[in-house]
Amino acid sequence: MIAQSRAVQKALASLDKLLIENHLRTHVAHMFAEGGVQRDQAVAELLKAYDLETR
């Protein structure tokens, strides 16, 4: 049972990596290119995604 749980956790971690990479290459890259408020929103999204947002 533990081995199955670890396998699921690894699969989910791999999925998270792919989703974040795709988001960075598309949406976030576009927001940074726009600059200004868009860039600030992109930074806020990244901080939230990595649980680094200020409270």
PDB file of N, CA, C and O in Angstrom:
ATOM      1  N   MET A   1       0.809  -1.186   0.000  1.00  0.00           N
ATOM      2  CA  MET A   1       0.000   0.000   0.000  1.00  0.00           C
ATOM      3  C   MET A   1       0.866   1.269   0.000  1.00  0.00           C
ATOM      4  O   MET A   1       0.531   2.241  -0.677  1.00  0.00           O
ATOM      5  N   ILE A   2       1.959   1.269   0.741  1.00  0.00           N
ATOM      6  CA  ILE A   2       2.835   2.437   0.793  1.00  0.00           C
ATOM      7  C   ILE A   2       3.481   2.657  -0.569  1.00  0.00           C
ATOM      8  O   ILE A   2       3.597   3.795  -1.025  1.00  0.00           O
ATOM      9  N   ALA A   3       3.901   1.580  -1.220  1.00  0.00           N
ATOM     10  CA  ALA A   3       4.523   1.699  -2.542  1.00  0.00           C
ATOM     11  C   ALA A   3       3.545   2.305  -3.545  1.00  0.00           C
ATOM     12  O   ALA A   3       3.939   3.123  -4.375  1.00  0.00           O
ATOM     13  N   GLN A   4       2.291   1.917  -3.476  1.00  0.00           N
ATOM     14  CA  GLN A   4       1.274   2.475  -4.373  1.00  0.00           C
ATOM     15  C   GLN A   4       1.061   3.956  -4.096  1.00  0.00           C
ATOM     16  O   GLN A   4       0.917   4.752  -5.023  1.00  0.00           O
ATOM     17  N   SER A   5       1.040   4.318  -2.836  1.00  0.00           N
ATOM     18  CA  SER A   5       0.868   5.716  -2.453  1.00  0.00           C
ATOM     19  C   SER A   5       2.028   6.553  -2.967  1.00  0.00           C
ATOM     20  O   SER A   5       1.821   7.648  -3.490  1.00  0.00           O
ATOM     21  N   ARG A   6       3.244   6.045  -2.821  1.00  0.00           N
ATOM     22  CA  ARG A   6       4.424   6.769  -3.304  1.00  0.00           C
ATOM     23  C   ARG A   6       4.380   6.922  -4.821  1.00  0.00           C
ATOM     24  O   ARG A   6       4.746   7.969  -5.356  1.00  0.00           O
ATOM     25  N   ALA A   7       3.928   5.868  -5.516  1.00  0.00           N
ATOM     26  CA  ALA A   7       3.828   5.923  -6.977  1.00  0.00           C
ATOM     27  C   ALA A   7       2.838   7.001  -7.402  1.00  0.00           C
ATOM     28  O   ALA A   7       3.093   7.736  -8.356  1.00  0.00           O
ATOM     29  N   VAL A   8       1.727   7.099  -6.712  1.00  0.00           N
ATOM     30  CA  VAL A   8       0.721   8.127  -7.013  1.00  0.00           C
ATOM     31  C   VAL A   8       1.301   9.511  -6.735  1.00  0.00           C
ATOM     32  O   VAL A   8       1.105  10.432  -7.528  1.00  0.00           O
ATOM     33  N   GLN A   9       2.010   9.668  -5.622  1.00  0.00           N
ATOM     34  CA  GLN A   9       2.619  10.954  -5.289  1.00  0.00           C
ATOM     35  C   GLN A   9       3.636  11.378  -6.351  1.00  0.00           C
ATOM     36  O   GLN A   9       3.680  12.544  -6.741  1.00  0.00           O
ATOM     37  N   LYS A  10       4.443  10.435  -6.812  1.00  0.00           N
ATOM     38  CA  LYS A  10       5.424  10.750  -7.852  1.00  0.00           C
ATOM     39  C   LYS A  10       4.735  11.132  -9.160  1.00  0.00           C
ATOM     40  O   LYS A  10       5.167  12.053  -9.853  1.00  0.00           O
ATOM     41  N   ALA A  11       3.666  10.420  -9.490  1.00  0.00           N
ATOM     42  CA  ALA A  11       2.928  10.733 -10.722  1.00  0.00           C
ATOM     43  C   ALA A  11       2.320  12.132 -10.635  1.00  0.00           C
ATOM     44  O   ALA A  11       2.362  12.886 -11.607  1.00  0.00           O
ATOM     45  N   LEU A  12       1.766  12.479  -9.496  1.00  0.00           N
ATOM     46  CA  LEU A  12       1.186  13.804  -9.314  1.00  0.00           C
ATOM     47  C   LEU A  12       2.260  14.890  -9.353  1.00  0.00           C
ATOM     48  O   LEU A  12       2.031  15.970  -9.898  1.00  0.00           O
ATOM     49  N   ALA A  13       3.413  14.613  -8.786  1.00  0.00           N
ATOM     50  CA  ALA A  13       4.515  15.577  -8.829  1.00  0.00           C
ATOM     51  C   ALA A  13       4.961  15.806 -10.272  1.00  0.00           C
ATOM     52  O   ALA A  13       5.259  16.936 -10.657  1.00  0.00           O
ATOM     53  N   SER A  14       5.007  14.747 -11.063  1.00  0.00           N
ATOM     54  CA  SER A  14       5.373  14.880 -12.474  1.00  0.00           C
ATOM     55  C   SER A  14       4.327  15.694 -13.224  1.00  0.00           C
ATOM     56  O   SER A  14       4.672  16.525 -14.064  1.00  0.00           O
ATOM     57  N   LEU A  15       3.062  15.460 -12.928  1.00  0.00           N
ATOM     58  CA  LEU A  15       1.991  16.229 -13.549  1.00  0.00           C
ATOM     59  C   LEU A  15       2.097  17.701 -13.171  1.00  0.00           C
ATOM     60  O   LEU A  15       1.952  18.576 -14.025  1.00  0.00           O
ATOM     61  N   ASP A  16       2.349  17.975 -11.898  1.00  0.00           N
ATOM     62  CA  ASP A  16       2.522  19.364 -11.446  1.00  0.00           C
ATOM     63  C   ASP A  16       3.649  20.046 -12.214  1.00  0.00           C
ATOM     64  O   ASP A  16       3.511  21.191 -12.645  1.00  0.00           O
ATOM     65  N   LYS A  17       4.753  19.343 -12.380  1.00  0.00           N
ATOM     66  CA  LYS A  17       5.895  19.913 -13.096  1.00  0.00           C
ATOM     67  C   LYS A  17       5.511  20.267 -14.524  1.00  0.00           C
ATOM     68  O   LYS A  17       5.843  21.352 -15.000  1.00  0.00           O
ATOM     69  N   LEU A  18       4.820  19.372 -15.212  1.00  0.00           N
ATOM     70  CA  LEU A  18       4.408  19.632 -16.588  1.00  0.00           C
ATOM     71  C   LEU A  18       3.440  20.807 -16.675  1.00  0.00           C
ATOM     72  O   LEU A  18       3.557  21.643 -17.571  1.00  0.00           O
ATOM     73  N   LEU A  19       2.491  20.874 -15.757  1.00  0.00           N
ATOM     74  CA  LEU A  19       1.516  21.966 -15.757  1.00  0.00           C
ATOM     75  C   LEU A  19       2.194  23.309 -15.515  1.00  0.00           C
ATOM     76  O   LEU A  19       1.900  24.291 -16.198  1.00  0.00           O
ATOM     77  N   ILE A  20       3.094  23.349 -14.548  1.00  0.00           N
ATOM     78  CA  ILE A  20       3.785  24.600 -14.236  1.00  0.00           C
ATOM     79  C   ILE A  20       4.674  25.015 -15.405  1.00  0.00           C
ATOM     80  O   ILE A  20       4.715  26.190 -15.770  1.00  0.00           O
ATOM     81  N   GLU A  21       5.383  24.056 -15.991  1.00  0.00           N
ATOM     82  CA  GLU A  21       6.245  24.383 -17.129  1.00  0.00           C
ATOM     83  C   GLU A  21       5.424  24.960 -18.281  1.00  0.00           C
ATOM     84  O   GLU A  21       5.810  25.966 -18.876  1.00  0.00           O
ATOM     85  N   ASN A  22       4.305  24.333 -18.595  1.00  0.00           N
ATOM     86  CA  ASN A  22       3.448  24.825 -19.669  1.00  0.00           C
ATOM     87  C   ASN A  22       2.923  26.226 -19.344  1.00  0.00           C
ATOM     88  O   ASN A  22       2.889  27.098 -20.212  1.00  0.00           O
ATOM     89  N   HIS A  23       2.525  26.432 -18.122  1.00  0.00           N
ATOM     90  CA  HIS A  23       2.005  27.741 -17.703  1.00  0.00           C
ATOM     91  C   HIS A  23       3.092  28.810 -17.830  1.00  0.00           C
ATOM     92  O   HIS A  23       2.822  29.918 -18.292  1.00  0.00           O
ATOM     93  N   LEU A  24       4.307  28.481 -17.423  1.00  0.00           N
ATOM     94  CA  LEU A  24       5.414  29.430 -17.520  1.00  0.00           C
ATOM     95  C   LEU A  24       5.743  29.763 -18.975  1.00  0.00           C
ATOM     96  O   LEU A  24       5.968  30.926 -19.313  1.00  0.00           O
ATOM     97  N   ARG A  25       5.772  28.752 -19.827  1.00  0.00           N
ATOM     98  CA  ARG A  25       6.152  28.964 -21.225  1.00  0.00           C
ATOM     99  C   ARG A  25       5.104  29.732 -22.021  1.00  0.00           C
ATOM    100  O   ARG A  25       5.431  30.376 -23.017  1.00  0.00           O
ATOM    101  N   THR A  26       3.871  29.671 -21.596  1.00  0.00           N
ATOM    102  CA  THR A  26       2.802  30.315 -22.364  1.00  0.00           C
ATOM    103  C   THR A  26       2.293  31.560 -21.645  1.00  0.00           C
ATOM    104  O   THR A  26       2.685  32.682 -21.968  1.00  0.00           O
ATOM    105  N   HIS A  27       1.443  31.356 -20.697  1.00  0.00           N
ATOM    106  CA  HIS A  27       0.736  32.442 -20.020  1.00  0.00           C
ATOM    107  C   HIS A  27       1.686  33.417 -19.325  1.00  0.00           C
ATOM    108  O   HIS A  27       1.589  34.626 -19.538  1.00  0.00           O
ATOM    109  N   VAL A  28       2.589  32.918 -18.512  1.00  0.00           N
ATOM    110  CA  VAL A  28       3.478  33.791 -17.738  1.00  0.00           C
ATOM    111  C   VAL A  28       4.435  34.535 -18.665  1.00  0.00           C
ATOM    112  O   VAL A  28       4.688  35.723 -18.466  1.00  0.00           O
ATOM    113  N   ALA A  29       4.969  33.852 -19.674  1.00  0.00           N
ATOM    114  CA  ALA A  29       5.870  34.515 -20.616  1.00  0.00           C
ATOM    115  C   ALA A  29       5.157  35.677 -21.308  1.00  0.00           C
ATOM    116  O   ALA A  29       5.734  36.749 -21.491  1.00  0.00           O
ATOM    117  N   HIS A  30       3.912  35.455 -21.686  1.00  0.00           N
ATOM    118  CA  HIS A  30       3.123  36.514 -22.329  1.00  0.00           C
ATOM    119  C   HIS A  30       2.908  37.676 -21.361  1.00  0.00           C
ATOM    120  O   HIS A  30       3.033  38.837 -21.750  1.00  0.00           O
ATOM    121  N   MET A  31       2.589  37.373 -20.114  1.00  0.00           N
ATOM    122  CA  MET A  31       2.340  38.420 -19.116  1.00  0.00           C
ATOM    123  C   MET A  31       3.605  39.243 -18.868  1.00  0.00           C
ATOM    124  O   MET A  31       3.527  40.463 -18.723  1.00  0.00           O
ATOM    125  N   PHE A  32       4.757  38.593 -18.818  1.00  0.00           N
ATOM    126  CA  PHE A  32       6.015  39.326 -18.628  1.00  0.00           C
ATOM    127  C   PHE A  32       6.300  40.219 -19.835  1.00  0.00           C
ATOM    128  O   PHE A  32       6.782  41.343 -19.687  1.00  0.00           O
ATOM    129  N   ALA A  33       5.998  39.710 -21.026  1.00  0.00           N
ATOM    130  CA  ALA A  33       6.224  40.501 -22.233  1.00  0.00           C
ATOM    131  C   ALA A  33       5.340  41.744 -22.253  1.00  0.00           C
ATOM    132  O   ALA A  33       5.751  42.787 -22.762  1.00  0.00           O
ATOM    133  N   GLU A  34       4.135  41.643 -21.706  1.00  0.00           N
ATOM    134  CA  GLU A  34       3.225  42.781 -21.645  1.00  0.00           C
ATOM    135  C   GLU A  34       3.745  43.854 -20.686  1.00  0.00           C
ATOM    136  O   GLU A  34       3.549  45.048 -20.912  1.00  0.00           O
ATOM    137  N   GLY A  35       4.407  43.416 -19.620  1.00  0.00           N
ATOM    138  CA  GLY A  35       4.955  44.352 -18.641  1.00  0.00           C
ATOM    139  C   GLY A  35       3.897  44.968 -17.748  1.00  0.00           C
ATOM    140  O   GLY A  35       2.729  44.583 -17.794  1.00  0.00           O
ATOM    141  N   GLY A  36       4.308  45.917 -16.944  1.00  0.00           N
ATOM    142  CA  GLY A  36       3.408  46.660 -16.063  1.00  0.00           C
ATOM    143  C   GLY A  36       2.583  45.782 -15.143  1.00  0.00           C
ATOM    144  O   GLY A  36       3.111  44.907 -14.457  1.00  0.00           O
ATOM    145  N   VAL A  37       1.281  46.027 -15.137  1.00  0.00           N
ATOM    146  CA  VAL A  37       0.356  45.299 -14.262  1.00  0.00           C
ATOM    147  C   VAL A  37       0.358  43.812 -14.591  1.00  0.00           C
ATOM    148  O   VAL A  37       0.276  42.975 -13.692  1.00  0.00           O
ATOM    149  N   GLN A  38       0.451  43.483 -15.875  1.00  0.00           N
ATOM    150  CA  GLN A  38       0.470  42.074 -16.277  1.00  0.00           C
ATOM    151  C   GLN A  38       1.656  41.344 -15.652  1.00  0.00           C
ATOM    152  O   GLN A  38       1.523  40.219 -15.170  1.00  0.00           O
ATOM    153  N   ARG A  39       2.811  41.995 -15.666  1.00  0.00           N
ATOM    154  CA  ARG A  39       4.001  41.376 -15.069  1.00  0.00           C
ATOM    155  C   ARG A  39       3.811  41.212 -13.572  1.00  0.00           C
ATOM    156  O   ARG A  39       4.172  40.174 -13.018  1.00  0.00           O
ATOM    157  N   ASP A  40       3.256  42.204 -12.913  1.00  0.00           N
ATOM    158  CA  ASP A  40       3.001  42.120 -11.474  1.00  0.00           C
ATOM    159  C   ASP A  40       2.053  40.963 -11.155  1.00  0.00           C
ATOM    160  O   ASP A  40       2.239  40.261 -10.161  1.00  0.00           O
ATOM    161  N   GLN A  41       1.041  40.768 -11.997  1.00  0.00           N
ATOM    162  CA  GLN A  41       0.107  39.661 -11.795  1.00  0.00           C
ATOM    163  C   GLN A  41       0.804  38.316 -11.985  1.00  0.00           C
ATOM    164  O   GLN A  41       0.531  37.360 -11.259  1.00  0.00           O
ATOM    165  N   ALA A  42       1.700  38.250 -12.959  1.00  0.00           N
ATOM    166  CA  ALA A  42       2.448  37.013 -13.190  1.00  0.00           C
ATOM    167  C   ALA A  42       3.310  36.672 -11.981  1.00  0.00           C
ATOM    168  O   ALA A  42       3.367  35.518 -11.557  1.00  0.00           O
ATOM    169  N   VAL A  43       3.977  37.678 -11.428  1.00  0.00           N
ATOM    170  CA  VAL A  43       4.800  37.459 -10.239  1.00  0.00           C
ATOM    171  C   VAL A  43       3.926  36.971  -9.086  1.00  0.00           C
ATOM    172  O   VAL A  43       4.303  36.043  -8.369  1.00  0.00           O
ATOM    173  N   ALA A  44       2.771  37.588  -8.907  1.00  0.00           N
ATOM    174  CA  ALA A  44       1.850  37.174  -7.836  1.00  0.00           C
ATOM    175  C   ALA A  44       1.401  35.727  -8.035  1.00  0.00           C
ATOM    176  O   ALA A  44       1.309  34.968  -7.070  1.00  0.00           O
ATOM    177  N   GLU A  45       1.120  35.341  -9.286  1.00  0.00           N
ATOM    178  CA  GLU A  45       0.725  33.958  -9.568  1.00  0.00           C
ATOM    179  C   GLU A  45       1.847  32.983  -9.206  1.00  0.00           C
ATOM    180  O   GLU A  45       1.605  31.932  -8.613  1.00  0.00           O
ATOM    181  N   LEU A  46       3.077  33.348  -9.572  1.00  0.00           N
ATOM    182  CA  LEU A  46       4.206  32.470  -9.263  1.00  0.00           C
ATOM    183  C   LEU A  46       4.409  32.338  -7.763  1.00  0.00           C
ATOM    184  O   LEU A  46       4.647  31.241  -7.259  1.00  0.00           O
ATOM    185  N   LEU A  47       4.318  33.447  -7.054  1.00  0.00           N
ATOM    186  CA  LEU A  47       4.470  33.392  -5.600  1.00  0.00           C
ATOM    187  C   LEU A  47       3.392  32.522  -4.972  1.00  0.00           C
ATOM    188  O   LEU A  47       3.668  31.763  -4.043  1.00  0.00           O
ATOM    189  N   LYS A  48       2.178  32.627  -5.468  1.00  0.00           N
ATOM    190  CA  LYS A  48       1.088  31.815  -4.948  1.00  0.00           C
ATOM    191  C   LYS A  48       1.311  30.331  -5.277  1.00  0.00           C
ATOM    192  O   LYS A  48       1.086  29.461  -4.436  1.00  0.00           O
ATOM    193  N   ALA A  49       1.750  30.058  -6.497  1.00  0.00           N
ATOM    194  CA  ALA A  49       1.982  28.667  -6.912  1.00  0.00           C
ATOM    195  C   ALA A  49       3.023  27.982  -6.048  1.00  0.00           C
ATOM    196  O   ALA A  49       2.932  26.780  -5.799  1.00  0.00           O
ATOM    197  N   TYR A  50       4.010  28.735  -5.591  1.00  0.00           N
ATOM    198  CA  TYR A  50       5.080  28.177  -4.771  1.00  0.00           C
ATOM    199  C   TYR A  50       4.898  28.474  -3.291  1.00  0.00           C
ATOM    200  O   TYR A  50       5.833  28.340  -2.502  1.00  0.00           O
ATOM    201  N   ASP A  51       3.679  28.879  -2.918  1.00  0.00           N
ATOM    202  CA  ASP A  51       3.357  29.188  -1.515  1.00  0.00           C
ATOM    203  C   ASP A  51       4.327  30.189  -0.909  1.00  0.00           C
ATOM    204  O   ASP A  51       4.732  30.047   0.245  1.00  0.00           O
ATOM    205  N   LEU A  52       4.705  31.209  -1.689  1.00  0.00           N
ATOM    206  CA  LEU A  52       5.644  32.226  -1.222  1.00  0.00           C
ATOM    207  C   LEU A  52       4.989  33.591  -1.085  1.00  0.00           C
ATOM    208  O   LEU A  52       5.654  34.576  -0.765  1.00  0.00           O
ATOM    209  N   GLU A  53       3.687  33.646  -1.327  1.00  0.00           N
ATOM    210  CA  GLU A  53       3.022  34.952  -1.292  1.00  0.00           C
ATOM    211  C   GLU A  53       3.071  35.543   0.102  1.00  0.00           C
ATOM    212  O   GLU A  53       3.019  34.824   1.100  1.00  0.00           O
ATOM    213  N   THR A  54       3.170  36.858   0.161  1.00  0.00           N
ATOM    214  CA  THR A  54       3.202  37.534   1.441  1.00  0.00           C
ATOM    215  C   THR A  54       1.792  37.674   1.977  1.00  0.00           C
ATOM    216  O   THR A  54       0.827  37.821   1.227  1.00  0.00           O
ATOM    217  N   ARG A  55       1.705  37.627   3.265  1.00  0.00           N
ATOM    218  CA  ARG A  55       0.370  37.699   3.880  1.00  0.00           C
ATOM    219  C   ARG A  55       0.147  39.025   4.501  1.00  0.00           C
ATOM    220  O   ARG A  55      -0.918  39.272   5.066  1.00  0.00           O
TER     221      ARG A  55
END
